[in-house]
Structures are given as C-alpha cells and as structure tokens.
Amino acid sequence: MVFIASYLLVVNIVGFLIMGIDKQKARKGAYRISEVKLWLIAVIGGAVGSTIAMYYFRHKTKHNHFKIGFPLLAFLQLFFMYQWI
C-alpha cells in the first residue's frame, strides 16, 4: 500500500512538472514535449497532477482532448483508488 501511494505521489508530481516544463518551452518556442508523453504520464497514474497543472499553467486548455480527457481520467483514477481502499 505504501509503495502504491508513493508511486502515485511521484507520478503526479512528474505530471505536474512536465506540464509546467512544456508550457515554458511553448512560451520560448523551444522543442516541445510530445502530447503522447503528456498522455502517457496521465494514463500511468498522473492524471490528477496533470489536470491540476493544466489549469494552473493554463496549458493545453484549448484542446478538447486535454480539457475533457485529463479531468475525466483523473476522476476515474480517483474513483478506482477510492474503490480499492
């Protein structure tokens, strides 16, 4: 149980940070983090952190697949974690 909680904490922090880094790169016109990688972090458990970062950094909020998909995935992950506990 401690391992799973630690894993989820780390992957959500990574999700938050990677969205922030991608936003910085977008502002500078630098090479970006691929959308596939952003989704991969969210799918493997980092959807809550990625969703919070999306709104905090105002990043990818014009893309419906992020604007709808990330919160939906975060809800599902939280729901299944609640059911599992």
CORLIN-V448336 format. One record per run of one state. SS is the DSSP state (~ for helix, > for strand, _ for the rest). FROM is the first residue (numbers start at 1). TO is the last residue. If there is no record, write none. Layout:
{{SS,FROM,TO} {SS,FROM,TO}}
This chain:
{{_,1,1} {~,2,28} {_,29,34} {~,35,56} {_,57,63} {~,64,67} {_,68,68} {~,69,84} {_,85,85}}
